Amino acid sequence: MREGMEHLETSVLKEAQDIKDQLGGELKATSQDVQSLVREESQVIKDQLGEMRQSIDRLSSSAGTSQTAEGQ
């Protein structure tokens, strides 16, 4: 009976470790997926801000040109 209990305990501990390892791997993969998504979204936002800055620069330049022409 003692051998049976020890075998059962060993089996349960092994199964628990396998589950822990599996969950750890899944959490790592999920963390990497989240990091990747955040990087992608950050790049999209940076690109959009760059486009907005260019538009503002063009508008400012155009407004400056208009004011100079009106002054002459």
N, CA, C, O and CB atoms as a CASP TS submission, in Angstrom:
PFRMAT TS
TARGET T0000
AUTHOR 0000-0000-0000
METHOD Language model
MODEL 1
PARENT N/A
ATOM      1  N   MET     1       0.825  -1.185   0.000  1.00  0.00           N
ATOM      2  CA  MET     1       0.000   0.000   0.000  1.00  0.00           C
ATOM      3  C   MET     1       0.873   1.255   0.000  1.00  0.00           C
ATOM      4  O   MET     1       0.567   2.236  -0.677  1.00  0.00           O
ATOM      5  CB  MET     1      -0.941  -0.005   1.206  1.00  0.00           C
ATOM      6  N   ARG     2       1.967   1.210   0.770  1.00  0.00           N
ATOM      7  CA  ARG     2       2.869   2.355   0.832  1.00  0.00           C
ATOM      8  C   ARG     2       3.454   2.637  -0.553  1.00  0.00           C
ATOM      9  O   ARG     2       3.544   3.796  -0.959  1.00  0.00           O
ATOM     10  CB  ARG     2       3.999   2.104   1.857  1.00  0.00           C
ATOM     11  N   GLU     3       3.850   1.596  -1.279  1.00  0.00           N
ATOM     12  CA  GLU     3       4.410   1.769  -2.627  1.00  0.00           C
ATOM     13  C   GLU     3       3.375   2.378  -3.561  1.00  0.00           C
ATOM     14  O   GLU     3       3.695   3.221  -4.399  1.00  0.00           O
ATOM     15  CB  GLU     3       4.903   0.421  -3.192  1.00  0.00           C
ATOM     16  N   GLY     4       2.134   1.941  -3.405  1.00  0.00           N
ATOM     17  CA  GLY     4       1.049   2.490  -4.232  1.00  0.00           C
ATOM     18  C   GLY     4       0.858   3.976  -3.974  1.00  0.00           C
ATOM     19  O   GLY     4       0.665   4.748  -4.913  1.00  0.00           O
ATOM     20  N   MET     5       0.910   4.387  -2.702  1.00  0.00           N
ATOM     21  CA  MET     5       0.755   5.797  -2.346  1.00  0.00           C
ATOM     22  C   MET     5       1.931   6.627  -2.878  1.00  0.00           C
ATOM     23  O   MET     5       1.740   7.738  -3.373  1.00  0.00           O
ATOM     24  CB  MET     5       0.641   5.953  -0.815  1.00  0.00           C
ATOM     25  N   GLU     6       3.134   6.082  -2.773  1.00  0.00           N
ATOM     26  CA  GLU     6       4.303   6.791  -3.276  1.00  0.00           C
ATOM     27  C   GLU     6       4.229   6.942  -4.790  1.00  0.00           C
ATOM     28  O   GLU     6       4.559   7.996  -5.332  1.00  0.00           O
ATOM     29  CB  GLU     6       5.590   6.059  -2.878  1.00  0.00           C
ATOM     30  N   HIS     7       3.796   5.888  -5.466  1.00  0.00           N
ATOM     31  CA  HIS     7       3.647   5.945  -6.925  1.00  0.00           C
ATOM     32  C   HIS     7       2.589   6.985  -7.299  1.00  0.00           C
ATOM     33  O   HIS     7       2.780   7.760  -8.236  1.00  0.00           O
ATOM     34  CB  HIS     7       3.262   4.548  -7.495  1.00  0.00           C
ATOM     35  N   LEU     8       1.484   6.997  -6.569  1.00  0.00           N
ATOM     36  CA  LEU     8       0.421   7.962  -6.832  1.00  0.00           C
ATOM     37  C   LEU     8       0.929   9.391  -6.601  1.00  0.00           C
ATOM     38  O   LEU     8       0.660  10.283  -7.406  1.00  0.00           O
ATOM     39  CB  LEU     8      -0.807   7.671  -5.934  1.00  0.00           C
ATOM     40  N   GLU     9       1.656   9.606  -5.513  1.00  0.00           N
ATOM     41  CA  GLU     9       2.201  10.917  -5.204  1.00  0.00           C
ATOM     42  C   GLU     9       3.168  11.372  -6.293  1.00  0.00           C
ATOM     43  O   GLU     9       3.129  12.525  -6.723  1.00  0.00           O
ATOM     44  CB  GLU     9       2.901  10.895  -3.846  1.00  0.00           C
ATOM     45  N   THR    10       4.032  10.469  -6.734  1.00  0.00           N
ATOM     46  CA  THR    10       4.983  10.789  -7.799  1.00  0.00           C
ATOM     47  C   THR    10       4.246  11.139  -9.085  1.00  0.00           C
ATOM     48  O   THR    10       4.612  12.088  -9.778  1.00  0.00           O
ATOM     49  CB  THR    10       5.945   9.612  -8.039  1.00  0.00           C
ATOM     50  N   SER    11       3.214  10.376  -9.400  1.00  0.00           N
ATOM     51  CA  SER    11       2.437  10.628 -10.619  1.00  0.00           C
ATOM     52  C   SER    11       1.736  11.984 -10.559  1.00  0.00           C
ATOM     53  O   SER    11       1.725  12.737 -11.533  1.00  0.00           O
ATOM     54  CB  SER    11       1.401   9.512 -10.832  1.00  0.00           C
ATOM     55  N   VAL    12       1.155  12.279  -9.402  1.00  0.00           N
ATOM     56  CA  VAL    12       0.445  13.549  -9.245  1.00  0.00           C
ATOM     57  C   VAL    12       1.429  14.718  -9.346  1.00  0.00           C
ATOM     58  O   VAL    12       1.140  15.722  -9.998  1.00  0.00           O
ATOM     59  CB  VAL    12      -0.309  13.590  -7.890  1.00  0.00           C
ATOM     60  N   LEU    13       2.576  14.589  -8.707  1.00  0.00           N
ATOM     61  CA  LEU    13       3.574  15.657  -8.773  1.00  0.00           C
ATOM     62  C   LEU    13       4.082  15.862 -10.195  1.00  0.00           C
ATOM     63  O   LEU    13       4.292  16.994 -10.629  1.00  0.00           O
ATOM     64  CB  LEU    13       4.743  15.346  -7.844  1.00  0.00           C
ATOM     65  N   LYS    14       4.278  14.767 -10.913  1.00  0.00           N
ATOM     66  CA  LYS    14       4.729  14.866 -12.306  1.00  0.00           C
ATOM     67  C   LYS    14       3.665  15.546 -13.161  1.00  0.00           C
ATOM     68  O   LYS    14       3.974  16.416 -13.975  1.00  0.00           O
ATOM     69  CB  LYS    14       5.057  13.466 -12.875  1.00  0.00           C
ATOM     70  N   GLU    15       2.428  15.148 -12.973  1.00  0.00           N
ATOM     71  CA  GLU    15       1.323  15.746 -13.735  1.00  0.00           C
ATOM     72  C   GLU    15       1.209  17.242 -13.418  1.00  0.00           C
ATOM     73  O   GLU    15       1.005  18.063 -14.314  1.00  0.00           O
ATOM     74  CB  GLU    15      -0.018  15.022 -13.416  1.00  0.00           C
ATOM     75  N   ALA    16       1.342  17.580 -12.142  1.00  0.00           N
ATOM     76  CA  ALA    16       1.277  18.990 -11.749  1.00  0.00           C
ATOM     77  C   ALA    16       2.416  19.781 -12.397  1.00  0.00           C
ATOM     78  O   ALA    16       2.204  20.901 -12.859  1.00  0.00           O
ATOM     79  CB  ALA    16       1.338  19.126 -10.210  1.00  0.00           C
ATOM     80  N   GLN    17       3.598  19.218 -12.434  1.00  0.00           N
ATOM     81  CA  GLN    17       4.739  19.898 -13.063  1.00  0.00           C
ATOM     82  C   GLN    17       4.510  20.057 -14.561  1.00  0.00           C
ATOM     83  O   GLN    17       4.833  21.100 -15.129  1.00  0.00           O
ATOM     84  CB  GLN    17       6.046  19.119 -12.808  1.00  0.00           C
ATOM     85  N   ASP    18       3.956  19.034 -15.202  1.00  0.00           N
ATOM     86  CA  ASP    18       3.661  19.120 -16.637  1.00  0.00           C
ATOM     87  C   ASP    18       2.664  20.239 -16.915  1.00  0.00           C
ATOM     88  O   ASP    18       2.826  21.007 -17.864  1.00  0.00           O
ATOM     89  CB  ASP    18       3.111  17.778 -17.159  1.00  0.00           C
ATOM     90  N   ILE    19       1.639  20.322 -16.085  1.00  0.00           N
ATOM     91  CA  ILE    19       0.634  21.381 -16.265  1.00  0.00           C
ATOM     92  C   ILE    19       1.263  22.746 -16.047  1.00  0.00           C
ATOM     93  O   ILE    19       1.001  23.681 -16.804  1.00  0.00           O
ATOM     94  CB  ILE    19      -0.555  21.182 -15.298  1.00  0.00           C
ATOM     95  N   LYS    20       2.087  22.867 -15.021  1.00  0.00           N
ATOM     96  CA  LYS    20       2.776  24.130 -14.735  1.00  0.00           C
ATOM     97  C   LYS    20       3.666  24.538 -15.909  1.00  0.00           C
ATOM     98  O   LYS    20       3.684  25.701 -16.311  1.00  0.00           O
ATOM     99  CB  LYS    20       3.618  24.008 -13.447  1.00  0.00           C
ATOM    100  N   ASP    21       4.403  23.568 -16.452  1.00  0.00           N
ATOM    101  CA  ASP    21       5.275  23.857 -17.595  1.00  0.00           C
ATOM    102  C   ASP    21       4.460  24.300 -18.805  1.00  0.00           C
ATOM    103  O   ASP    21       4.840  25.236 -19.509  1.00  0.00           O
ATOM    104  CB  ASP    21       6.118  22.625 -17.953  1.00  0.00           C
ATOM    105  N   GLN    22       3.345  23.627 -19.040  1.00  0.00           N
ATOM    106  CA  GLN    22       2.498  23.958 -20.183  1.00  0.00           C
ATOM    107  C   GLN    22       1.927  25.368 -20.025  1.00  0.00           C
ATOM    108  O   GLN    22       1.953  26.159 -20.967  1.00  0.00           O
ATOM    109  CB  GLN    22       1.356  22.925 -20.333  1.00  0.00           C
ATOM    110  N   LEU    23       1.416  25.678 -18.843  1.00  0.00           N
ATOM    111  CA  LEU    23       0.856  27.006 -18.606  1.00  0.00           C
ATOM    112  C   LEU    23       1.927  28.080 -18.696  1.00  0.00           C
ATOM    113  O   LEU    23       1.678  29.168 -19.213  1.00  0.00           O
ATOM    114  CB  LEU    23       0.176  27.062 -17.244  1.00  0.00           C
ATOM    115  N   GLY    24       3.118  27.778 -18.195  1.00  0.00           N
ATOM    116  CA  GLY    24       4.215  28.738 -18.292  1.00  0.00           C
ATOM    117  C   GLY    24       4.556  29.048 -19.732  1.00  0.00           C
ATOM    118  O   GLY    24       4.797  30.202 -20.084  1.00  0.00           O
ATOM    119  N   GLY    25       4.577  28.021 -20.568  1.00  0.00           N
ATOM    120  CA  GLY    25       4.845  28.223 -21.991  1.00  0.00           C
ATOM    121  C   GLY    25       3.762  29.041 -22.660  1.00  0.00           C
ATOM    122  O   GLY    25       4.043  29.903 -23.493  1.00  0.00           O
ATOM    123  N   GLU    26       2.504  28.764 -22.288  1.00  0.00           N
ATOM    124  CA  GLU    26       1.395  29.514 -22.868  1.00  0.00           C
ATOM    125  C   GLU    26       1.431  30.970 -22.420  1.00  0.00           C
ATOM    126  O   GLU    26       1.165  31.872 -23.213  1.00  0.00           O
ATOM    127  CB  GLU    26       0.057  28.875 -22.482  1.00  0.00           C
ATOM    128  N   LEU    27       1.759  31.200 -21.153  1.00  0.00           N
ATOM    129  CA  LEU    27       1.849  32.573 -20.666  1.00  0.00           C
ATOM    130  C   LEU    27       2.976  33.328 -21.368  1.00  0.00           C
ATOM    131  O   LEU    27       2.829  34.503 -21.701  1.00  0.00           O
ATOM    132  CB  LEU    27       2.068  32.589 -19.148  1.00  0.00           C
ATOM    133  N   LYS    28       4.092  32.653 -21.590  1.00  0.00           N
ATOM    134  CA  LYS    28       5.218  33.290 -22.280  1.00  0.00           C
ATOM    135  C   LYS    28       4.812  33.650 -23.702  1.00  0.00           C
ATOM    136  O   LYS    28       5.102  34.746 -24.182  1.00  0.00           O
ATOM    137  CB  LYS    28       6.460  32.360 -22.290  1.00  0.00           C
ATOM    138  N   ALA    29       4.139  32.716 -24.373  1.00  0.00           N
ATOM    139  CA  ALA    29       3.696  32.979 -25.746  1.00  0.00           C
ATOM    140  C   ALA    29       2.700  34.136 -25.769  1.00  0.00           C
ATOM    141  O   ALA    29       2.767  34.997 -26.647  1.00  0.00           O
ATOM    142  CB  ALA    29       3.061  31.713 -26.367  1.00  0.00           C
ATOM    143  N   THR    30       1.781  34.159 -24.808  1.00  0.00           N
ATOM    144  CA  THR    30       0.795  35.227 -24.744  1.00  0.00           C
ATOM    145  C   THR    30       1.480  36.561 -24.497  1.00  0.00           C
ATOM    146  O   THR    30       1.123  37.567 -25.111  1.00  0.00           O
ATOM    147  CB  THR    30      -0.239  34.945 -23.649  1.00  0.00           C
ATOM    148  N   SER    31       2.448  36.576 -23.616  1.00  0.00           N
ATOM    149  CA  SER    31       3.192  37.798 -23.326  1.00  0.00           C
ATOM    150  C   SER    31       3.904  38.299 -24.571  1.00  0.00           C
ATOM    151  O   SER    31       3.912  39.499 -24.845  1.00  0.00           O
ATOM    152  CB  SER    31       4.201  37.561 -22.199  1.00  0.00           C
ATOM    153  N   GLN    32       4.494  37.395 -25.319  1.00  0.00           N
ATOM    154  CA  GLN    32       5.192  37.780 -26.553  1.00  0.00           C
ATOM    155  C   GLN    32       4.201  38.304 -27.585  1.00  0.00           C
ATOM    156  O   GLN    32       4.505  39.249 -28.313  1.00  0.00           O
ATOM    157  CB  GLN    32       5.979  36.584 -27.131  1.00  0.00           C
ATOM    158  N   ASP    33       3.017  37.698 -27.654  1.00  0.00           N
ATOM    159  CA  ASP    33       1.993  38.169 -28.582  1.00  0.00           C
ATOM    160  C   ASP    33       1.551  39.587 -28.229  1.00  0.00           C
ATOM    161  O   ASP    33       1.392  40.436 -29.107  1.00  0.00           O
ATOM    162  CB  ASP    33       0.786  37.218 -28.576  1.00  0.00           C
ATOM    163  N   VAL    34       1.356  39.831 -26.941  1.00  0.00           N
ATOM    164  CA  VAL    34       0.945  41.158 -26.489  1.00  0.00           C
ATOM    165  C   VAL    34       2.029  42.184 -26.806  1.00  0.00           C
ATOM    166  O   VAL    34       1.725  43.274 -27.291  1.00  0.00           O
ATOM    167  CB  VAL    34       0.641  41.148 -24.976  1.00  0.00           C
ATOM    168  N   GLN    35       3.277  41.847 -26.540  1.00  0.00           N
ATOM    169  CA  GLN    35       4.379  42.768 -26.845  1.00  0.00           C
ATOM    170  C   GLN    35       4.419  43.087 -28.333  1.00  0.00           C
ATOM    171  O   GLN    35       4.629  44.235 -28.726  1.00  0.00           O
ATOM    172  CB  GLN    35       5.725  42.169 -26.398  1.00  0.00           C
ATOM    173  N   SER    36       4.219  42.078 -29.146  1.00  0.00           N
ATOM    174  CA  SER    36       4.243  42.276 -30.592  1.00  0.00           C
ATOM    175  C   SER    36       3.102  43.202 -31.033  1.00  0.00           C
ATOM    176  O   SER    36       3.306  44.096 -31.853  1.00  0.00           O
ATOM    177  CB  SER    36       4.145  40.921 -31.319  1.00  0.00           C
ATOM    178  N   LEU    37       1.915  42.983 -30.489  1.00  0.00           N
ATOM    179  CA  LEU    37       0.776  43.832 -30.832  1.00  0.00           C
ATOM    180  C   LEU    37       1.001  45.272 -30.392  1.00  0.00           C
ATOM    181  O   LEU    37       0.658  46.205 -31.118  1.00  0.00           O
ATOM    182  CB  LEU    37      -0.499  43.288 -30.196  1.00  0.00           C
ATOM    183  N   VAL    38       1.572  45.457 -29.218  1.00  0.00           N
ATOM    184  CA  VAL    38       1.841  46.803 -28.723  1.00  0.00           C
ATOM    185  C   VAL    38       2.857  47.495 -29.632  1.00  0.00           C
ATOM    186  O   VAL    38       2.703  48.674 -29.950  1.00  0.00           O
ATOM    187  CB  VAL    38       2.358  46.758 -27.262  1.00  0.00           C
ATOM    188  N   ARG    39       3.893  46.766 -30.050  1.00  0.00           N
ATOM    189  CA  ARG    39       4.887  47.354 -30.961  1.00  0.00           C
ATOM    190  C   ARG    39       4.237  47.771 -32.280  1.00  0.00           C
ATOM    191  O   ARG    39       4.495  48.860 -32.793  1.00  0.00           O
ATOM    192  CB  ARG    39       6.033  46.354 -31.230  1.00  0.00           C
ATOM    193  N   GLU    40       3.394  46.895 -32.818  1.00  0.00           N
ATOM    194  CA  GLU    40       2.729  47.195 -34.091  1.00  0.00           C
ATOM    195  C   GLU    40       1.835  48.424 -33.959  1.00  0.00           C
ATOM    196  O   GLU    40       1.867  49.312 -34.811  1.00  0.00           O
ATOM    197  CB  GLU    40       1.901  45.987 -34.565  1.00  0.00           C
ATOM    198  N   GLU    41       1.037  48.475 -32.890  1.00  0.00           N
ATOM    199  CA  GLU    41       0.141  49.611 -32.692  1.00  0.00           C
ATOM    200  C   GLU    41       0.931  50.898 -32.464  1.00  0.00           C
ATOM    201  O   GLU    41       0.534  51.962 -32.939  1.00  0.00           O
ATOM    202  CB  GLU    41      -0.798  49.350 -31.509  1.00  0.00           C
ATOM    203  N   SER    42       2.033  50.806 -31.748  1.00  0.00           N
ATOM    204  CA  SER    42       2.884  51.976 -31.523  1.00  0.00           C
ATOM    205  C   SER    42       3.420  52.511 -32.838  1.00  0.00           C
ATOM    206  O   SER    42       3.468  53.722 -33.051  1.00  0.00           O
ATOM    207  CB  SER    42       4.044  51.629 -30.584  1.00  0.00           C
ATOM    208  N   GLN    43       3.821  51.611 -33.714  1.00  0.00           N
ATOM    209  CA  GLN    43       4.347  52.031 -35.015  1.00  0.00           C
ATOM    210  C   GLN    43       3.262  52.703 -35.843  1.00  0.00           C
ATOM    211  O   GLN    43       3.524  53.701 -36.514  1.00  0.00           O
ATOM    212  CB  GLN    43       4.924  50.829 -35.778  1.00  0.00           C
ATOM    213  N   VAL    44       2.046  52.167 -35.802  1.00  0.00           N
ATOM    214  CA  VAL    44       0.934  52.773 -36.536  1.00  0.00           C
ATOM    215  C   VAL    44       0.686  54.192 -36.020  1.00  0.00           C
ATOM    216  O   VAL    44       0.486  55.119 -36.806  1.00  0.00           O
ATOM    217  CB  VAL    44      -0.352  51.909 -36.400  1.00  0.00           C
ATOM    218  N   ILE    45       0.700  54.355 -34.695  1.00  0.00           N
ATOM    219  CA  ILE    45       0.480  55.676 -34.105  1.00  0.00           C
ATOM    220  C   ILE    45       1.604  56.630 -34.491  1.00  0.00           C
ATOM    221  O   ILE    45       1.347  57.786 -34.826  1.00  0.00           O
ATOM    222  CB  ILE    45       0.373  55.573 -32.573  1.00  0.00           C
ATOM    223  N   LYS    46       2.841  56.160 -34.448  1.00  0.00           N
ATOM    224  CA  LYS    46       3.976  57.004 -34.844  1.00  0.00           C
ATOM    225  C   LYS    46       3.838  57.439 -36.301  1.00  0.00           C
ATOM    226  O   LYS    46       4.088  58.597 -36.635  1.00  0.00           O
ATOM    227  CB  LYS    46       5.311  56.254 -34.638  1.00  0.00           C
ATOM    228  N   ASP    47       3.438  56.506 -37.164  1.00  0.00           N
ATOM    229  CA  ASP    47       3.259  56.832 -38.581  1.00  0.00           C
ATOM    230  C   ASP    47       2.167  57.883 -38.759  1.00  0.00           C
ATOM    231  O   ASP    47       2.328  58.826 -39.534  1.00  0.00           O
ATOM    232  CB  ASP    47       2.914  55.567 -39.388  1.00  0.00           C
ATOM    233  N   GLN    48       1.060  57.718 -38.043  1.00  0.00           N
ATOM    234  CA  GLN    48      -0.039  58.675 -38.153  1.00  0.00           C
ATOM    235  C   GLN    48       0.383  60.045 -37.643  1.00  0.00           C
ATOM    236  O   GLN    48       0.035  61.062 -38.242  1.00  0.00           O
ATOM    237  CB  GLN    48      -1.263  58.179 -37.378  1.00  0.00           C
ATOM    238  N   LEU    49       1.128  60.083 -36.545  1.00  0.00           N
ATOM    239  CA  LEU    49       1.617  61.365 -36.030  1.00  0.00           C
ATOM    240  C   LEU    49       2.559  62.032 -37.020  1.00  0.00           C
ATOM    241  O   LEU    49       2.526  63.250 -37.190  1.00  0.00           O
ATOM    242  CB  LEU    49       2.325  61.167 -34.688  1.00  0.00           C
ATOM    243  N   GLY    50       3.394  61.239 -37.672  1.00  0.00           N
ATOM    244  CA  GLY    50       4.293  61.780 -38.682  1.00  0.00           C
ATOM    245  C   GLY    50       3.518  62.391 -39.837  1.00  0.00           C
ATOM    246  O   GLY    50       3.862  63.468 -40.324  1.00  0.00           O
ATOM    247  N   GLU    51       2.472  61.703 -40.276  1.00  0.00           N
ATOM    248  CA  GLU    51       1.637  62.225 -41.360  1.00  0.00           C
ATOM    249  C   GLU    51       0.943  63.520 -40.939  1.00  0.00           C
ATOM    250  O   GLU    51       0.858  64.469 -41.718  1.00  0.00           O
ATOM    251  CB  GLU    51       0.591  61.178 -41.784  1.00  0.00           C
ATOM    252  N   MET    52       0.447  63.549 -39.700  1.00  0.00           N
ATOM    253  CA  MET    52      -0.205  64.758 -39.198  1.00  0.00           C
ATOM    254  C   MET    52       0.783  65.916 -39.131  1.00  0.00           C
ATOM    255  O   MET    52       0.450  67.046 -39.487  1.00  0.00           O
ATOM    256  CB  MET    52      -0.818  64.504 -37.814  1.00  0.00           C
ATOM    257  N   ARG    53       1.983  65.635 -38.679  1.00  0.00           N
ATOM    258  CA  ARG    53       3.013  66.678 -38.584  1.00  0.00           C
ATOM    259  C   ARG    53       3.321  67.230 -39.976  1.00  0.00           C
ATOM    260  O   ARG    53       3.468  68.441 -40.146  1.00  0.00           O
ATOM    261  CB  ARG    53       4.309  66.120 -37.921  1.00  0.00           C
ATOM    262  N   GLN    54       3.417  66.351 -40.967  1.00  0.00           N
ATOM    263  CA  GLN    54       3.693  66.805 -42.328  1.00  0.00           C
ATOM    264  C   GLN    54       2.545  67.672 -42.843  1.00  0.00           C
ATOM    265  O   GLN    54       2.770  68.692 -43.495  1.00  0.00           O
ATOM    266  CB  GLN    54       3.919  65.600 -43.267  1.00  0.00           C
ATOM    267  N   SER    55       1.317  67.260 -42.545  1.00  0.00           N
ATOM    268  CA  SER    55       0.163  68.049 -42.979  1.00  0.00           C
ATOM    269  C   SER    55       0.161  69.425 -42.328  1.00  0.00           C
ATOM    270  O   SER    55      -0.112  70.432 -42.982  1.00  0.00           O
ATOM    271  CB  SER    55      -1.140  67.315 -42.652  1.00  0.00           C
ATOM    272  N   ILE    56       0.468  69.459 -41.038  1.00  0.00           N
ATOM    273  CA  ILE    56       0.519  70.740 -40.328  1.00  0.00           C
ATOM    274  C   ILE    56       1.633  71.615 -40.893  1.00  0.00           C
ATOM    275  O   ILE    56       1.451  72.819 -41.073  1.00  0.00           O
ATOM    276  CB  ILE    56       0.728  70.519 -38.815  1.00  0.00           C
ATOM    277  N   ASP    57       2.775  71.013 -41.168  1.00  0.00           N
ATOM    278  CA  ASP    57       3.883  71.780 -41.752  1.00  0.00           C
ATOM    279  C   ASP    57       3.495  72.360 -43.110  1.00  0.00           C
ATOM    280  O   ASP    57       3.810  73.512 -43.409  1.00  0.00           O
ATOM    281  CB  ASP    57       5.130  70.893 -41.897  1.00  0.00           C
ATOM    282  N   ARG    58       2.814  71.563 -43.928  1.00  0.00           N
ATOM    283  CA  ARG    58       2.375  72.045 -45.239  1.00  0.00           C
ATOM    284  C   ARG    58       1.366  73.180 -45.087  1.00  0.00           C
ATOM    285  O   ARG    58       1.433  74.182 -45.799  1.00  0.00           O
ATOM    286  CB  ARG    58       1.761  70.895 -46.059  1.00  0.00           C
ATOM    287  N   LEU    59       0.428  73.013 -44.150  1.00  0.00           N
ATOM    288  CA  LEU    59      -0.566  74.063 -43.933  1.00  0.00           C
ATOM    289  C   LEU    59       0.088  75.338 -43.425  1.00  0.00           C
ATOM    290  O   LEU    59      -0.252  76.439 -43.856  1.00  0.00           O
ATOM    291  CB  LEU    59      -1.634  73.592 -42.945  1.00  0.00           C
ATOM    292  N   SER    60       1.032  75.176 -42.503  1.00  0.00           N
ATOM    293  CA  SER    60       1.744  76.350 -41.976  1.00  0.00           C
ATOM    294  C   SER    60       2.513  77.048 -43.074  1.00  0.00           C
ATOM    295  O   SER    60       2.511  78.276 -43.165  1.00  0.00           O
ATOM    296  CB  SER    60       2.698  75.947 -40.845  1.00  0.00           C
ATOM    297  N   SER    61       3.165  76.271 -43.898  1.00  0.00           N
ATOM    298  CA  SER    61       3.935  76.824 -45.006  1.00  0.00           C
ATOM    299  C   SER    61       3.012  77.527 -45.985  1.00  0.00           C
ATOM    300  O   SER    61       3.319  78.616 -46.468  1.00  0.00           O
ATOM    301  CB  SER    61       4.734  75.723 -45.718  1.00  0.00           C
ATOM    302  N   SER    62       1.892  76.904 -46.272  1.00  0.00           N
ATOM    303  CA  SER    62       0.922  77.481 -47.205  1.00  0.00           C
ATOM    304  C   SER    62       0.337  78.775 -46.629  1.00  0.00           C
ATOM    305  O   SER    62       0.160  79.759 -47.347  1.00  0.00           O
ATOM    306  CB  SER    62      -0.209  76.466 -47.511  1.00  0.00           C
ATOM    307  N   ALA    63       0.044  78.759 -45.342  1.00  0.00           N
ATOM    308  CA  ALA    63      -0.506  79.968 -44.699  1.00  0.00           C
ATOM    309  C   ALA    63       0.535  81.078 -44.707  1.00  0.00           C
ATOM    310  O   ALA    63       0.196  82.242 -44.923  1.00  0.00           O
ATOM    311  CB  ALA    63      -0.959  79.668 -43.240  1.00  0.00           C
ATOM    312  N   GLY    64       1.782  80.736 -44.478  1.00  0.00           N
ATOM    313  CA  GLY    64       2.866  81.725 -44.504  1.00  0.00           C
ATOM    314  C   GLY    64       3.020  82.338 -45.862  1.00  0.00           C
ATOM    315  O   GLY    64       3.251  83.541 -45.985  1.00  0.00           O
ATOM    316  N   THR    65       2.892  81.516 -46.898  1.00  0.00           N
ATOM    317  CA  THR    65       2.998  81.994 -48.270  1.00  0.00           C
ATOM    318  C   THR    65       1.837  82.920 -48.594  1.00  0.00           C
ATOM    319  O   THR    65       2.023  83.942 -49.255  1.00  0.00           O
ATOM    320  CB  THR    65       3.035  80.815 -49.255  1.00  0.00           C
ATOM    321  N   SER    66       0.646  82.573 -48.134  1.00  0.00           N
ATOM    322  CA  SER    66      -0.544  83.398 -48.382  1.00  0.00           C
ATOM    323  C   SER    66      -0.410  84.752 -47.703  1.00  0.00           C
ATOM    324  O   SER    66      -0.753  85.777 -48.292  1.00  0.00           O
ATOM    325  CB  SER    66      -1.813  82.682 -47.887  1.00  0.00           C
ATOM    326  N   GLN    67       0.084  84.765 -46.467  1.00  0.00           N
ATOM    327  CA  GLN    67       0.237  86.026 -45.738  1.00  0.00           C
ATOM    328  C   GLN    67       1.288  86.910 -46.393  1.00  0.00           C
ATOM    329  O   GLN    67       1.134  88.130 -46.438  1.00  0.00           O
ATOM    330  CB  GLN    67       0.612  85.759 -44.277  1.00  0.00           C
ATOM    331  N   THR    68       2.358  86.300 -46.901  1.00  0.00           N
ATOM    332  CA  THR    68       3.406  87.063 -47.577  1.00  0.00           C
ATOM    333  C   THR    68       2.848  87.669 -48.866  1.00  0.00           C
ATOM    334  O   THR    68       3.140  88.824 -49.177  1.00  0.00           O
ATOM    335  CB  THR    68       4.638  86.161 -47.882  1.00  0.00           C
ATOM    336  N   ALA    69       2.058  86.916 -49.614  1.00  0.00           N
ATOM    337  CA  ALA    69       1.489  87.406 -50.850  1.00  0.00           C
ATOM    338  C   ALA    69       0.480  88.528 -50.578  1.00  0.00           C
ATOM    339  O   ALA    69       0.398  89.480 -51.355  1.00  0.00           O
ATOM    340  CB  ALA    69       0.826  86.260 -51.615  1.00  0.00           C
ATOM    341  N   GLU    70      -0.282  88.429 -49.496  1.00  0.00           N
ATOM    342  CA  GLU    70      -1.252  89.452 -49.168  1.00  0.00           C
ATOM    343  C   GLU    70      -0.547  90.742 -48.745  1.00  0.00           C
ATOM    344  O   GLU    70      -1.032  91.841 -49.015  1.00  0.00           O
ATOM    345  CB  GLU    70      -2.189  88.960 -48.061  1.00  0.00           C
ATOM    346  N   GLY    71       0.567  90.601 -48.098  1.00  0.00           N
ATOM    347  CA  GLY    71       1.312  91.774 -47.619  1.00  0.00           C
ATOM    348  C   GLY    71       1.942  92.561 -48.759  1.00  0.00           C
ATOM    349  O   GLY    71       2.215  93.752 -48.606  1.00  0.00           O
ATOM    350  N   GLN    72       2.176  91.927 -49.882  1.00  0.00           N
ATOM    351  CA  GLN    72       2.818  92.614 -51.019  1.00  0.00           C
ATOM    352  C   GLN    72       1.782  93.294 -51.799  1.00  0.00           C
ATOM    353  O   GLN    72       2.088  93.937 -52.802  1.00  0.00           O
ATOM    354  CB  GLN    72       3.603  91.658 -51.911  1.00  0.00           C
TER
END
